[in-house]
Amino acid sequence: MTAANSHVPACPITHPLDLGPDGVNRPGLYPHALYHELREAENGVHRVVRSNGSPAFLVTRYDDVLTVLRDQATFSRKEALEEDDIDLDGTILGLDDAEHAAVRGVVADHFTPRAVRRLGPRIEAAASAQLAHLLEAGEPADLMESYALPYALNVISDLFGLPAQDRSRFRAWGEAFLATSALSRSEAADAQLAMVGYLATLIERRRSRPGDDLLSTIAARGAALPPDQLLKLPLALLVGGWETTASSIGTFTQVLLSHPYDDHETAYAYLAEHPESVEPALVELQRMFTTAAADALPRRATRDTVLPSGARLRAGDLVIPSHVTANYDPRVFPDPHRMTFTRAPNRHLSFGHGAHHCIGRHLSHTEISAAMSVLLRELPTLRLAVPAEDLQRKTGQIIAGPVSVPVAWT
C-alpha cells in the first residue's frame, strides 16, 4: 500500500467511521463526510482499524468494490468470519463457493423476479391492510411501529409460514441478534440460540406436515445440508428480510418528506403527483440512503492481488468493500450527491454484487415499492409530525434506519 496522503488523517482511522469512543456506532442519514474524502485521496484504498483493534483496508471506489464483491476466489467471506460484528458463522452471509451455492440453491427459486411478481398482489394487499390499521389508530402516528415494521415482518413471516402468535417474539430476538455494541453481544448470542431452537422445532414439524411455505421447502430440500447451515438459512433470511425492508421504508419516507424536489416543497409531494416516477425514485433512494449492512461484511484476501485503482493487497489482508462510498463515486454516478429520480443507468451496489448479491433484493424492492405506492396514493398530504432534525437514527445496530418517524396527514 502507498503512504498516507496529506488529505487523510494521520492518526489511525477507526472503522466504522461513525463509531463513538464508547464503542457504539451512530450513523447519520448521510454517509460520513470522511468516506468521500477517502475515496478521492490517493487510490481510494486506506488502512483503517476496526473497533476490535484489527487492521483492515477500506476499499471505497466503485470499480475496486465491484472487484472485491465478485471475486470469491481472491476475497473470502468465510476466512473473515472472526472479524464480523455479529455471529454469521454457518449463515448464507458467511460461506463461499460450493458451500454458499448449495445453501443458496435451496431457496433461490422462491426469490426470482418471476416468483416475486406472483407475490405482488399479496404484498400490496398487506401494505393496504397495514395502512388501514395506521389510519384507524389516528394521527399522529409512528410510521415505523404502525406501518413499516409490522408490514415487513408479516410479509416475510407469511412467506415462511411463521405462526402469527410468535412474530413479536421473533422480532425481539432479531433486534438483539443485530446489535453490534460490545455490551450487547451476550444478549445477541442468547437471541441466536433462541431463534435456532425455535426454527429447529418448526422445521421438524414441516418435515412431517409440509405446507406451501418457504420453511417447508427448506425442510425438504435442505435435508442434505449440515444442521448448522440448515437452521441458520431461515434465520438470516427472516431477520435480514424484515429489518432491512422496514428500515428502508422509514428512511425513504423521512427523506421524501424532508427534501424538496423539482418545483415541489417535498420529494414526497412530487411523487404523489408523478406516480410513474416511483420506481426510478426508489432506485435512487437505495443508492443514496442504503440501510444494507454490506460495509459490516469484510473479506480476507487469499492471495496477493492488484485492484483496478492500482492498490496492492497481500494474502491475509482484511478488506472492507464499502458499497456506501462506492455508491457516491463520481466516476460512475455524475453529481452523486444530487438526488435525481431520472438517473440512468443507476447500477448501485446496495444489494451487493456477484455470488453474494442479496438473494432477497427483488422481494425487498417489491415490498418497498408497494409500501411507498400505497402511502403516496392514500396519503398524498402526509407530512412529518416533528421537525426533521429531531428524528433519531438507530445506534449500535448492523442495519441503519430511523428509530421512529412520527407523521400526520390532515
N, C-alpha and C positions, 0 to 999 in steps of 0.2 A: 504493500500500500504506500501511497505517497505521503509526504509530510503534511502536517496540518496547515490549512490555508488561513491567512490573516482574518478572513471574514468568519471563520469558525471559532467558537470559544476555545481558548487554550486549555481550560480545565476539562476533565473528563465529562462527556455529555451523558447524562443519565437517560435511559430509555425504559418506559415511555416518557415522552417529553413533558407530560402534564403531571408527573409523579411528584408529590409533595415530600417534604422532609420527614413526614410521619409515615411514609410508605404507602399512602393512599393515592390512587390515580384519580385526577379530577379533570377529565376532558371537557372542553367547552363545545359550543355549537360548531365553531370553525376549527380547522386544524391549527395546531400551534404554529406561530409565525416562523419558528426556527426550522420547521420542516422545509419550508420554501427556501430559506437561506442555505440549508444543507444541500438541497437538490441542485442549486445553481453554483455552489462552490466546488472548485476542482472538478473531479469526475463524478461527484454526486454519491460516492460511497465513503462512509465515515465510521471511524471507531466510536463505539458507544459502550457504556457499562450498564448492564441490566440491573434491575432492582436487587437481585440476589448476589450482585458483585461480579458476575461472569462477564468477560468481554465479548463483544459481538461487532459485526459490521452492518450498519444500516444502509440499505440499498434504496435509493429514492427516485431514480429516473425510470421512465416508463419502459424503455427497451430492456434495461437491466432487470427490472422487476419481472417483466414478462419472461425473460430467460430463466430466472430462478424458479418461477412458478411452473414452467412447463418441462423442466429438465429434472425428473425424479432421480435419474441415474447419478447426477452430479450433486443435487441438493436434496438430501433425505429428510423427510419429516420424522421418520421413526428414530433416526440417530440423534434427533434434537429433543426427544420427549422429556428428558430430565430437566430441560430448561423452560418447559411450559409453565404458565401461570396457574393453570388448573390441570387436574389429572385427566389426560386424554389417552392414556395408555390403553390399547385394545379397541379404541373407537375408530370410526372411519376417518377421523381427522388426524390419526396418529400412525397410519400404515402406509406402506409404499408398494409399488409394483404389483406382483401377483396377489399378495395378501389384500391389498387395497381393492384390486379389481374384483376379487372373489366376494368380499363383503358388499361392495357397491352393487355388484351384479344381482344380489338377492332382491333388491328393491328398485333397481334402475327403471324398469318399465312402468312403474307407478308414477314416475316424475318426468316423463317425456312430455313435450309440448302437446301431443295428441291426447295423452291421458289427462293432463291438466285441463285441456279445453273441455273435456267431458264433465269435469267437475265445476265448470264455470257457473252454470245456473244455481247449483247448490251453494257455491261460495257467495254469490251475490245475494241469495236469499238469507244467508247467515248474517251478512252485513246489514241488510234491511231490518232483520229481526232484532239485532243488537241496537240499531239506531232507534227502533221503536221503544226499547227499554230506556234508553237515554232520554228520549222525549217525554216519556211517561213520568220519569223521576223529576223532570223540570230543570230549570236553569237557576243559577249557573251549575254547570256540570264539569266533572273532570273527564276529559276525553280519554285519558289513559284507563282509568278504573272503570268507567261506564261504557266504553266503546272498544278501544284498540285491544286491550289485554284480554277481556273475555271473548271477544270475537276471534282473535288469533288463536287463543287456547282451544276454543271449541272447534274451529276448523281442523286443526291438526289432530285433536283428540278424536273427533268423529272419524277422520281418515284411519286412525289406528284402532278404533273401537274401544277407546278408553272409557270406562264407566263414568257417567256424569257425576256421581256422588264422590268420585275420587279426584276430580280435576283440581280443586282448590288445594288439596294436599300435595298433588304433584307440582303445582305451581310454586308452592313454598319450598319444596325440595329443590326445584330447578333454580330458583333465585339464590339459594345458599350455595349450590354447586358452581354457579358462575362467578362467585365472589373471588376477588384477587388479592385482597389485603391479607397480610400475614396472620392477623388475629382471627381471620375467618376460615383458615384452612382446615382446622379440626372439624368445624361445622360443615364445611364442604365435603369432607371425607365421609362424615356421617350421612349426609344427604345422598351421596352417591351410593353408599351401601343400602340405604333405604329404597332408593329407586331401583337398583339392580334386583334386590329381593322381591320387590313388588312386581317388576316386569317378568321375573322368572316364574312367578306363580301364574301370571296371566298367560304367558307363552305355553306353559304346561297345559293349561285349560284349553287353549286354542288347538293344541295338538289332538286332543280327544274330541273337541267340539268346535271345529273350524267355522269361521264365518266368511263374509266377503270383505273383511277389513285388512289393513296392512299388517297388523300384528299376526294374523292367521297366515299371511304369506310368509312372513319371517319365520314363523314356527315350522312351516312346511319346507320351504326352500333352504333355510339356514341350518338344517339338521347336521350338515357336514362341517359347519364352522366350529372352531374351538369355542367352548362355552362362554369364555370371556368376551369374545368378539360378537357372538350371537346376542348376548344380553345387552352389550353396550351399543349395538346398532340402533335399536329403537330409542335408547336413552339420548344419544346425540341428536337424532332426528327430531325427537319430541321437544327437547329443551331448546335446541337451536332454532327449531321451526317456529315456535310461537313467540319467543322472546325477541328475536331479530325483527320479525314482521311487525309486532306490536310497537317496538321502539321506532321503527321506520315510519309507521303511520303517525305516531305522535310527533316525531321530529319534522316530518314533511308538512304536517298541519301547522306546526309552530312557525316554520319558515314561510309558508304561503301566507299566513295571517300577519306576519311582521315585516314583510318585504314588499316594496312597490314593484310593479311590473308594467312595462309599456306605458300607457297613459292612465293606468288604474292605481288606486291608492294601495291595493294589495294584490299580490300574485293570485291569491285565492279568488278575489273578485274577477280577475282576468279569466281564470279557468272556468268560473261559474258561467261566464258569458261565451267562452270558447271551449266547450267540452271536447271538441275534436283535438285539442292540444294536450289533453290529459296524459296520453301515453308518452309522447316525447318529453313532456314536462317531468314525468316520474323518472325517466332515464337520466335526465339532467340532475334531478334531486339525488338520485342514487350515486351519481358521480361526485357531487359536491358535499353531500351530507350523509355519507355511508355510516351505518351503525354496525357493519360487519366487523368481525374480530381478527381479520387476517394478519394485522400487524403483531398480534399476540401469538402467531404460529410460526416460530423460527424454523430454519432448516440448518442442517450440518453439511458442509461441503465434504464430499467423499474423495475428491481429487483436486489437484491444482487446476485452476481454470482462469480464463480472462473473459470478463463481461464485455458487451458491446461498447461500453464507455471507455474501455481500456483498463479498468480497475482489475487488479490481480488478486485472486483469492487462493488460499492454500488449503490443502486437505486438512480437515479438522476445524476450520473456521466456522463459527456460528454466524449465520446470515439471517437478517430480518428484512424480508422483501416488503417495503412499505407501499401498499396499494393506495393508502390515503394520500401520500405525497405524489405518487405516480399519476393519480387522477387529476392533478393540477399541473402536470408537465406541459409547459407552453410549446414544446416541440411536437406535441400530439394534439393538444387542446388550445387553439388560439384564444387569447384573452380568457384564461382559465378561471379567473376569479369572478367573472361576469356570469350570472345565471341566465342562460339562453335556452329557451324551450324549443328553438328551431335548430339546435346544434346537430350537425350530421357531417360525417359519422360521429358516433359517440361510443367508442369502444372502451368504456371504463372497466376497471378491474375490481370493482366492489364485490363481485361474485367469484373472484379468483380467475384462474385460467389453467388449462391443461388437465391432467388426470384428477387433480384435487379441486377442480371448479365445483362450486356449490351445487350439490345434487338437487336441492330444492329451489333453485333460482326461479324456475318457471312458476312453481306453485306460489312462492313468496311474491313474485311480481303480480300474479293474478289476484292474490289476496289484497295486496296494497292497492292495486288498480280498482278493485271492486269497492273497497272501503272508502277510498277517496272519491270515486264517482258517485257513490250513494250520498256521501256528505255534501258534495257540491250540488247535486240535483235537489236534494231535500232541504238543505240548509244553506241557500246561497248567501244569506246575511250573517253567517257565522262570524264571530269575532272573538278575540282573546278577552277574557273577563278580568285579567290583571295586566299590568304593563309587561311588555315582552322581556324587559331586563330582569324582571322578578322570577322568571321561570328558572327552576333549578334542574341541573343535569345530574344523572346518577353518578355516584362515586364508588370506586373500588369494585367495579363490575367489568367483566370482559366485553360485554356488549353495551355500547353507548346508547343514550337516549334520555328523554326528559323524565323527571320523577312524576310530574303531573302537568296537564295542560288545561287549566280552567277556561271554559268557553261559555258564551251566551249567544243568543240568536234573535232576540226580539228587541 
